[in-house]
Amino acid sequence: MLRLNPMTRVLLGRTLLIGLGLFALIEAIYITEEFTTIMENVVISGGDALDLFLLLLLRAPEVVDFALPLVLYLAIFFAIIGARDSNEMIVCAASGVSWWRIPIFAIWAGLFGAAISIAFSAAIAPASAYAFRLASLQLVTERLVRDITEPGRLSTVQSVKRRTVISSPPTDPEAERGTLFVFHPDDGNGWKVNRAQDWTIIGPDETDAYALQMEGFSEFRGQSTAAAEAPVDNSLSAVLSRNQFQFQNVEMAFRMDQLLPPIDKARRLKETPIFTEPIALDAPENQRVARRLGEAIARALAVALAALAAVPTAAWAGTRTGRYLALPLGCIAVLGTEVVARTILGDAARQGMPAIWTTMASFTAIALVLPLAYTLWRGERMITPATGRS
């Protein structure tokens, strides 16, 4: 069984509680912003509460990777402050636990957070974005199927493969549906309009085929001629030639995939997992993938650095000046570090993996110089409550 030292136990519990609370708050704000748009799409598509919940759930991972550095920084910062002000660190120090356990805990927390960041940016977030798009398209497809197969009491207008379909509600109580109009645009062979006084759809059968039965069917065909060739004083019939066909009953077999546009299941760039297969990052055709990989590594690095940054800023917060400046300046530093890291590593990734590791090592060394120096200088006093400090 893994035994944790007292300092780690004190910080771990506080960090988890604060971190989960901050994540819940950020997710709630993000979902609230997305709720109206997603709910509107679900209502228009005829979805239910389960569809809404599923789409919101698939949208949630998008913000995790972006919020993780700041959340981890704040969680460790307030965990150190809370444990120090409640004299728990004094008790741990009195029992022989070194203050170095605090930065060691931050290192392990940063490595764990970096692993979570890689998991979300490389796999979870792309998978959720892909599933969200497919679920949204599936809702639209199901709505189109319902509009086609189920009788309605409202006029509907649909555009299906360049054809305009208009169905009106029935005026006869005994009719299942109203009038159906289908307009086929002129594709070079003339335009065509189909009209049915009443119609019904039967199916699907065992082969997923439907049968469209139409009563009072009429078909109008016409050929547009150039206006310049028509006499100026002639009537519309000279410009537009038209043929009309009428049938009492017409039945037509069709499949839904003949009417509905297919769902695009090809993954977009942001929907593709990053570490699927080895590629040449410096190849011209892989530049976008390389930059995405560099940005994912940069976010993970920013998470690890944010955890370490919480230690010196918590020490600085015990001074008179740091009491007011440590937290806001620390947040600015964490956010700025992520932006700079994404820019630098995103560009370095285009030159291949050796450039990524070299740039990451250099950036990490530069970013840790001042925090590490301050931690060595003030670290031992970090466990002392802030009362009366200078």
C-alpha positions, 0 to 999 in steps of 0.5 A, a space after each residue: 500500500 502506498 504511504 504518503 508523507 503528512 505534507 503530501 496528504 495535507 496538500 493532496 486533499 485540498 488540491 483535489 477539492 479546489 481543483 474539482 470545484 474550479 473545473 465544475 465552475 468553468 464547465 458550468 460557465 462554458 456549458 451555459 454559453 453553449 446551452 442556448 445554441 445547442 438547445 435551439 438546434 435540438 428543438 429545430 431537429 425535433 430532438 429530446 432532452 436526452 439528445 440535448 444532454 448527450 450533445 452538452 456532454 460531448 461538448 464538455 471536454 473541449 474546455 478541459 485542456 485549455 483550463 487545466 493550467 490555470 486550474 492546477 495553478 490555483 488549486 495548488 496555490 490555495 492548497 498551500 495558502 490554506 494549509 499554511 494559514 491553518 498551521 498544518 504545515 507547522 505541524 508537519 515541519 515539527 514532525 520532521 517533514 522537510 519543506 522540500 516536500 511542497 515543491 516535490 508534490 508540485 512536480 508530481 502534480 504537474 506531471 500528472 496534470 501534463 498526462 491528463 492534458 496529453 490525453 485530452 488534447 491527443 484523444 479525448 477532445 478529438 473523439 468528442 468533437 467527432 462524436 458531437 458533429 456526427 450526433 448533430 448531423 444524425 439529428 438533422 437526418 432524423 428530422 428530415 426522415 420524420 418530415 418525409 414519413 410522418 403526416 403533419 398539420 403544418 406546411 413544410 419546405 425542404 431542399 433535397 438534392 437541389 429539389 424543393 419539396 413543399 407539403 401543405 396540411 390537408 384541407 379534407 378531414 379524411 385525407 392523410 396529408 395535404 398537397 405535395 409539390 416537388 420542383 426540379 430545377 432546370 438542369 439543361 433538359 427543362 424544369 419539372 414540377 410534380 403535384 399530388 392532391 394526397 399522398 402517403 408513405 409506406 415502409 420501410 420494408 425488410 430492405 429499408 425501402 419505402 413506397 410513395 403512393 400519390 393520388 391526383 398526381 400531375 406533372 408539369 414540364 417546361 423548357 425555357 427558351 432564350 428571351 432574345 429569341 422570343 417576340 417582344 409582343 408575344 405572350 408567356 407561352 411563347 417564351 415557356 413551352 410546357 407539357 402536362 401529365 395527369 394520373 389518378 394514382 402513382 406509386 414510386 419506390 425509393 430509399 432514404 439514402 436516395 433523398 438525404 445527403 450522406 453524413 460526412 464521416 471523414 474526420 477533420 483535422 481537429 477530430 483526428 487523434 494526434 498519436 495515431 501513426 508516426 509521420 514525418 513532421 518536417 514534410 510539407 504535407 504534414 505541417 498542420 499536423 506538426 503544429 497541432 502536435 507542438 501545441 499539444 505538447 506546449 499545453 502539457 508543458 504549461 500545465 507542469 510549469 503552472 503547478 511549479 509556479 504555484 510554489 514560489 507565488 504561494 511563498 511570495 503571497 506571505 509577504 506584504 507586497 505579495 499578499 496583493 500581487 502574487 495571485 494576479 501576477 501568477 495567473 498572468 504568468 501562467 496564461 502568458 507562458 501557455 501562449 508563448 509555449 504554444 507559439 514556440 513549440 508549434 513552430 518548432 514542431 514543423 522541423 521535426 521531433 529533435 527540434 521539439 525536444 530541444 526547444 522544450 528543454 530550453 523553454 523549460 530552463 528559462 521559465 524555471 530560473 526565477 521561480 526556482 531561485 525565489 523558492 530556494 531563497 524564501 522556501 523555508 519560510 513558506 510554511 510559516 503563517 503570513 502574520 507579521 511578515 515583511 
